[in-house]
């Protein structure tokens, strides 16, 4: 079973935004790991600025370097 690459509190970007509302956030903070779905780890994500929560698969995310 694949392991989770991102950790709680890490900032990530949605790579795949097809089908999302233009008002949807693209940058999120990992709130919690979730079970693997279709061989891809999932995460519960939170965007504080827009108060949006979503679930995304790891393959649809990339790490954001805040430096």
Secondary structure, DSSP 4 states (H G I P E B T S, - for coil): -PPP-S-TT-EEEES--TT--TTS-SEEEEEEEEEEETTEEEEEEEETTTTEEEEEEGGGEEE----
